[in-house]
Amino acid sequence: MQKYDIIGATGCATGIAHTFMAQEALEEAAKKLGYTIKIETHGQSGTEHVLTEEEIKEAKAVVIASDIDVDPDRFAGKHVIKVPVAKAIKDAEGLINKSFTAPIWKPELVGKSNSNITKNQSSDSIGQQWYTALMNGVSHMLPFVVAGGVLTAISFFWGIYSYDPKSAQYNLIAATLKSIGGVSINLMAPVFAAFIAESLSKRAGLVAGLVTGMIALNGGTGFLGALVGGFIAAYIVKLVEMCFTWLPDKQFRGLKSIFLTPVFSVLLSGVVMTLINTPMAALNTGLMDWLKTVQNVSPILLGIIVGAMCAFDFGGPVNKAAYLTGTALLAQGNYYFMAGVSAACIAPPLATTVAVLLKPKAYSKSERSAGYVNALLGSTHITEGAIPFAAKNPIKNIPAFMVGSAIAAALSYVGKVQVPAPHGGFIILPLVNHPLMWVIYILIGAIASGILLALIAGSDVKKARANGPRVDIFTGEVIEEDDKETSNAKENIVSNKLNPADILEEQNIKVGVKVNSRNEALQFLAEMAKEQGLATDSEKVYNAYLKREQESTTGMTDGFSIPHAQSDTIKKSKMLILKLNKPIDWNSLDNKPVDVVISFLIPQEDKSEHLEYLSNTAKLLTHKDFVDKIHAAKTPKEIKSLFN
């Protein structure tokens, strides 16, 4: 069985492009950095490349890049970094570097911060929990919407009223297709609510969520009611489980999981959902009426709003808000709104094709190839192909995409185009009432964005040639230029990686240190920092060490620990190394005692520089030859030489 340095999981709400783009980005970054990696993908076809218990056990770090729940508790005891899926697409290399020093995942920390990225990016913040739950609901709901929408749309081939036995257009096949499609679409609300609740409250939430979703469906609150119902079910399940914690698990686990929790959760969730159904129905009706009013009164304004939303984050929450509104309106027989949404989603990838055709020299070979492929992706309503181009220069390129999408959507609304299916792109043209005009509207928007993208790329090339080499957004390699000014670009690149050797001095390495516990070792380091003039208050440094250990152990594997302290009493970043005369317990990942302590002193004002020192040191510890040599080293000079 192959062992992997890093394992991970990717997943997005639709489970189509983001999931696999993140997988590829992480695999390419790992290969570039010299690590082996395996990524489990959670797509629409199910979970693929499933991680085994043995692979999880052997891995040194875990990267979870997902907008849906991928069960992080199975990685308990590992360094785990959790981020939205888009983060892996944009900065896969950075995530891998940080993963080796990420906090240890503990199941009891669910709901608290388990990430060493900023707090508002933490997948365990309440906002990110809600977002993950929402995307989990969307991920499971979309197949029902797409299948139902397409079947219903196909039924219209026999006529708009071909499902009605009283109509002259009636056709049994059409009626059957519309009936099946209607069942699938009606499942949207209960499935959406169920998997929102399941993400937050696991299996018990699934049951209560299905019930609140059905109440929302029957009560006329639809998508909006299902969204609220999913969260109501999730938190009522948590409340019910909390109320029964006084019953011992050993004797009552079965009773609680099979009887008490589902019965009381369904009862309470159902009552609350029933009570709010009436005002929710009024709110839902008001929202739909407002959209219809805006559509009828100002289709251009609606197009600008919808287009900007769809191109703002390509499958993110803003994009999904527009798309889900469109799918909800489809279920109510409104086919106008989806015309603008689809146009706005199709235009961006087509715009990249236009851009690489207009300004080929502004793009690398692989970028041009991606632009050509995007013609196919865009034609089938797969917007994600535009993401790498947006990420290349988001401040300029995203507004350029938004302009084209807004134009395409506005023209679709002005032209009163109707699109009765939620997906499919140009494949569903036979179902569109004005197919040729709709294609023209989309192409106008794509050309507008393409021109802007080409102008931006051309300007960027001129600046890049003045400042240094350009980098291919797909391969990460330097783009070879045709002119002499940049023909030797690769030779002029200077690595900006921070070498731990830069902050390590021989006098800060101690061999044969006698301590009996982790805290004694930390106290020794704190006093050593003050003696060497690296800090002014040893007590504050010691407390900083302890605070970090309380978050999660810094004991690694193979007899190493990497404690670090950040304090306003520390003057500058430095590395301290202790070789102990005998191993001590450090609650390490492999449960082995520690005899080599590699410590970092971090000034309070340092925001991120120390992370690179830490990650680069952690990477060294993944190489057996380095580990063996540092264990065998007898003097500070020998140890110092290993980092040079």
N, C-alpha and C positions, 0 to 999 in steps of 0.2 A: 504493500500500500504506500502511495506517495504521501510524504509529509509536506505540509505547507507552512511557510513562515507567517502568512496572513490569510485569514478567511474573511468572508463578508457576505452581505445580503443586499440586494437592490430591489426596489419595488416602487411603482408609481400608481396613481389612481386609475389610469386607463390600462396600464400593463402592456403598452405597445412599444413605444420608442424610448421613453426616458429610462425605463428599466434596463434595457440592453445597451443604451448609450453609456449609462453609468458603469455597467459591467465592463464594457470594452475600455472605457477610460481608466478604470482601476487596474485592469489587467495590463494595459500598456504602460502605465506608470510604474507598476511593480516590476515589470520586465526591465524597464529603463534603470530602476534603482537596484536591480540585482536580487529581487526577492521572488520566491514562489508564492502563488496566490490562487485561491479558488473562491469564486463568487456564486452564491445561490441566488437565482432570479425568481421573482414572484410576478409573473406576467399573466396575461389573460388565458394562456394555455395551461396555467397551473404553476406549481413550483418545480423548477428544473435545477439540475446540478445540486441536488440536496446534500447538505453537509452531514457527514456521519458523526457519530459520537467520538470515534477515534480521531477523525480529522480535527474536530473541535478541541479535543484533549491535547493534541500535539501542537496546535497553532500558538504563536506568540502574541498575536494581536488580532482584533476584530474590527472591521469597518462596516457599519450599517448605514447605508444611504437609501432611505426609503421614506415615502409619504404614507405608507400603510403599515399596519402592525405585522412584524415579522418574528415575534416571540423572542425578545432579547434574553429572557431568563435562562435559556439553555446555554448561554455564554458566561454564566456566573463564574467568577474567579479569573476571568480573562480581562486584559486591557481592551476596553470597548469604547469606540468613538461613534456617536450617533448624530447624523445630520440629515437634512432633506436631500432627496435624490439629486436635485439640481446642483448641490454643492460638489458632488462627486464628478459631475460632468465638467464643472468649471475648474476645480482644483483637486484633482485626484492625487497628484504627487504630494501636495501639502497634507492631505488627509492621511496618507500612508506614513509620512514622516512623523505625524503627531500621534498615530495610533499606538506606537510602542510605549509612549509615556502617558497614554490616556488613563483615567481612573479605572480601578478594578470594578467590574459590574457585579453588583449584589442584588438579588431579587427584592430584598426589603427596601432597596433604594428607589424602586419604581415610584415616580411622582416627584423625585428629587433630582438634583442635577447629577448626571452621570457623564458629563462631557467636559472636555477641557477647552472647548470653544466658548465664546462669550455666552453669557447667560441667556440672552434672548434668542440664541441659536440652538440652545439645548433642546434636544428632542424630548426632554422630560419636564420642561416648563409647562404650565397649564395651557398656555396658548398653543404650544406645539402638540400637546396631547389632543387638544380639540381638533387641530388641523389634521393630525394623523387619523383620528376617528372619522372625520368628515371624508377624507380621501379613501379610507377603508370602505365607507358606505358607497362612495362614488364608484370605486373599483368593482364592487360586486353588483351594483345596480346597472351599470352601463350595458353589459351584454343583453339584459332584458329589454332595455330601451332600444338598442340598436336592432336586435332581432325582431321585436314587436313592430318597430317603426318601418323596417324594410318590408316585412310581410304585409303590413297594412298598405304601404305604398304600392307594392306589386298588385294588390287587389284592385287598385284604381285603374289598372290597364284595361279593365272591362267597363270602366265608367265610374264616376264619382259616387253614384248611388247603386252600384252593382251588388252591394251587400244586402240591399233592402228588397225583400220579397214583393213589396207593393210597387216597386219601380219597374219600368219597362227594360231597364238595364240589368236587371237581376241575373246573376250567374252563380251557380252553386259553388264553383271553385273559388270565385272571388269572395263569396260570403264566408267560406271556410277559412280562407287566408286571413280575412279581416277579423274573424272571431278569434283565431289563434293569436294573431298579432295583438288584439285587444287584451287578451288574458296576460300576455307577456308584458305589455306596457302597464297594466294595472298592478302587476307585481312590483313595479318600480318603487312605490312608496313603502310597502312592508319590508322589502329587501334593503332599501336604503336605511330605514330606521333600525332594522335588526343588526346590520353590520357596523353602524355607528356605535350602538350599544355594546356589541361584541368586542369592539376594539378597546373600550374603556372598562368593561366588566366581564369579559370572557364569555363562557358558554351561557351562564345565567342571563347575561345581558341580551344574548341572541333571542331567547324566548320572549322576554318582556318587550324587546324592540319589535319583534314581529307583530305582537298584539297592538302596540301603540301605532305601528305603521298601518295596520288594517283599519284601526279606528280612524286614523287620518284619512285613509282612502274612502271609507264609507261616509265619513262626515264632511267630505268635500274640501278638506284643507290641503290635500295633495302633497306636493313636494315640500312646501314650507312646513306643513303640519308634520310630515314624516321626519324632517330635520329636527324640529323641536322635540318630537316624540322619542327619537333615538337618544337624545341627551337626557330627557326625563327618565326613560327606562334605565339608562346606565347608572345614574346617580341614585335612583330608588333601589336598584339592586345592591349598590354599595351600602346604602343605609340599612336595608334588610339584613344583609350579611353582618353588619356591625351589631345589629340588635341581637343576633343569635350567637355572638362570640362567647357568651357565658356558658354555652353548651359545649362540653368537651368534644374535641374532634374525634378522638379515638372511639367513643361510643356512639356519637351522633352524626358523624360525617355523612353517611348515606342518607339519613333522615333529612338533614339540612339541604343537601344538594338535589335530592330527588323530590322532596315534598315541601319543606318549609320555605326555602328561598324562592322556587318558581311560583308557588301558590300566592304568597304574599306580595312578591314583586309584580306579578301579573295583575293582581287585584288593585294594588295601590297605583301602579302605572296606568292601568285602564281607567280608574276613577279620575285621576288628575287629567289624563288626556281627554276624557269625555267632557270634563268641566271647561277646559279651554278650547274645545273644538269649535264652539259657536263664534267666539271672538276671533279665533284663528281663521275660520272660514271667511269671515267678513274681511279680515286683513288680506287673505289670499286673493279674494275677489277684487279688492281694491287695487292690489298690485297688478293683477292681470289687466284690469280696466285702465290703470295708468299707462301701462305699456301700450295698450291698444290706442289710447288717446294720443300719446306721443307719436305713435306710428302714423296715425291718421292726420294729426295736426302738423307734425314736423318730422317727416321721414328722414330728412337730412340730419337733423339733430340726433335722432335715434341711431342713424348709421354711424355718426361720428363717435357716439358713446360706445356702441357695440364694437365697432372696429378697433377703437383704442384699447378697450378691455381685452379683446381677443389677442392682440399683438403685444400686449404689455408684458406677459410672463409665460407665453407659450405652454399652456397646460398647467400653469400654476393656479392659485386660488382665484385671481381676478379673471383669468381666462375661463375657468370652470364656472364662475358665477354667470357669465353670459351664456355659456353652452348649456348649463343645466336649466336656465330660464327658458331657453329655446326648446329643450326636450319636454319640459313641463307644459309649455304652450302647445306643443305638437299633440300631446295627449288630450288637449281640449279642442283640437281641431284648428288651431291657429298655425298656418304653414308659412306665413309671411316672415315672422320673426326669425325662424331658422334659416331663411334665405340669406339674410344679412350675416348671421353668425357663421354659416358655412363659407360664404364668400370671404369673410374676414380671416378665416382660418386657412383657406386655400391659397390666398394671395402671397403670404410671406415666403414660403419655399419657392414659389414661382419667381418671386422677386430676385432671389439669389441667382437663379438661372439667367435672368435678364442682366444682372450685374456682371457676372463672369463673362457673358457674351460681349457686353459693352466695353469692359475694361479688363481684358484677359491678363495683361502684364501686371496688373495690380494684385493678382492672386497667384498662389503657388499652383503647381500641377495638381496636387491632391485637393486643394480648395476648388479648383476649376472642375475637377471630376465630381466633387460633392455637389456643386452647383448644377451640373448636368443631371445628376441622379434626382435632385430635388424637383425637377420637372415632373417626374413620375410620382414622387411622394406627394407633392402638392395636388396633383390631379386626382389623387385618391384620398384627399382630406387628411393627410398626415403632416401636421404643422411642424413637428419636432425637428425636421431636417434643417430648419432655419436657425436652430439654437446655437450651433457653433459660430455662425456668422454674427449673431447678436452678441454672443459672449466675447467676440474678438474686440469689439469696441462698444460696449453696451450704452454708454452715455450718448453716443451719436447714432448707432445703428438701430436701437430699439425705437426711438422716435421716427426714424425713417420707415421702419416696418409699420408703425402705427398709422402713418399718413396713408400708405397704400391700402391698408385694411379698412380704414375709415372711408376712403373713396369707394372701394368695392362694396362695402355694406350699404353706404348711403345710396349709391346708384341702384342697388338691388331693391331697396325700399321704394325709391322714387319710381322705379320701373314695375313695382307691384309684382315682383317675382314670388312664386310659391314653391317651396321645397318641402315635400311631405315626409322626408326621411332624415334622421339625425346624423347620418354619416354616409360615406361612399364617394364624395367628390363628384367627378364627372361621370362616374359609373352610373349614377342615378339620373342622368340627364333626361332619359325618356319619361321620367316621372315629373319633371319640372315643367311648369306651364309656359315659360318663355326661355327655353334652353339656350338658344343662340345668343340672345341678349344677355343672359346671365353670365355666360362664358366671356362675352365682350366686357361686361362690367368688371369681372374679376381680373381680366388681362389689363384693363386700364389701371386698376389699382396696383397690380404687380409691376407694371412698367414704371409707374410713378415711384414706387419704392425702389425698384431696380436702378433707376437713374440716380436717385439720392445715394444709394449704397455705393454705386460706381464712383460718384464724385467724392464721397467720403474716403473710399479705398485709395483713390488716386492721390488725394491730399495726404493721407497717411503714409503712402509710399515715399512721397517727396520728403516728408519729415524724417522718415526712417533712414533714408539714404544720407541725410545730413547728420543723423545722430548715431547710426550704427546699423547692424543687420536686422532683418525682419525674421520672425519666427512663424513657421507653419502652424496654424491653429489645430490641425489634425494630428500631425506627427511630432510636433515639438522641435523639429529640426530647423536649422537656419536655412532660409531661402536663398539659394544662389542667384545672384543678379547677373544680368548680361553686361552691365557696364563695369569699367575698371575700378570705379570708386569702391565697389562692394564685393569684388571678386574674391577677396581674402577675408570675408566677414567672419568665418569660423575662427580664424586665427586670432581675431581681435577680441573675442568674447572672454571676459574674466569672470570666473565663478564667484557668486556672492554667498556661497554657503559658509557657515561659520564653523570653523574647526575647533573642537574642544581643546586642542593643544594651545590655542591662543590665550586661554585663560588658566592654563595649568603651569605652575612653577615648581621646580624641584623641591624648594623649601616647604611647599604645601603638601608634600607626600610623606607620610609617616609609616614606618614598617615596625612590626612587632608590638603593636599597641595592645595594652592589657585592659580590657573592659569585660564586664560580666553580663551585660544586658544591652538591649537596643537603646534604652534611655541613657545609659552611661556613655554609649558611643556618641549619641547626639549631644550630650553635655560636653564631651571631649571636643567635638567639632566646634561647638559654640565658643568654648574658651580658646581654642586654637585660632579661630577667626579674629578674636580680640587681640590675642598675643601677636599675631602677624600684622596687625594694623588694618585689617579688612573690615572690621566692624567696631562700633564704639560701645555696644552694650551686649555682653554675652548672654544675659538672661533673656533679652528680647529675641535674640537669635534662637536660643534653645526653645522658647515658646513657639516661635514660628515653625521650627522643625516638628514639634509635637502637634501643632494645628494641622500641618500637612499629613502627618501619619494618621490622624483621626479621620480624615477624608477617605483614605484608602492606603493600604500598605505600599511602601516603596521597595519592599523586598521583591527581587526579581527571581531569576532562576540561576542555577549553577553556582550558588554561593555569593551572589552579588546583591547589593542594595543601592538605590540611587536616591537618597534623601535630599530634599532641597528646601531652603528657607528664603522667604522674601520678606524684607523688613526695611523700614526707613533708617535703621541703624547701620545697615550694610552700605559700604561706600561704593563698591563696584563689583561687577560679575567676576567670580573666581570659582575654580574647581579645587576641592580638597579631596585627598585620597588617603584612606586608612587601610593598612593590611594588619589584620588582627592576629594576635599570637594563638588564639583558639576561636573556633566558630561559635556564634551566638544565635539564639532564636530571633527571627525578624518577621514571623508570619508570612513567609515568602510564598510565591505562587506555586512552587514545587514542594513546599513544606520542608525544604532543606535549610540547615543553618547557614548563616552568612559569615564569610571571613574577609571579604573585600567590600569596603564602603566607598562609593564614589559620590561625593556630595557637591551640590552647587549652591553658591551664595548669590542671591538675586536682589539688586537694589529695588526699592519700592517703585521707582519711576519706570522700571523696565516693564514693558507691556507684552512683548512677544519674542524678543531676541533669545531669551533663555530657552524657549521651546525648541529652537533649532539646535542649540547645544545639547539639550536633553535627548532629542530624537537622534542626533548623530552619534551620541554616546550609546544609546540603546541599540542602534544598528550595529555598532562595533561588537556588542555583547551577543549578537546573533551568530557571530563567526567563531567556530570552535577553536581555530588556531590562536585567535586573540585571547580567548578565555583561558586556554591552556598556558599561554605565555605569561599572562598577568598573574596567574596563580603560581607559576614557577619563579617569577621575578623575586630577587632577594634584596634589591636596593632601590631607593627612590630614583636613581639615574636610569636603571633598567625600565622601571615603570613609565617614567617620562618619555623614554625613547619609543615606547609602543604607541604613543599618541601622535608622534611626529609624522 
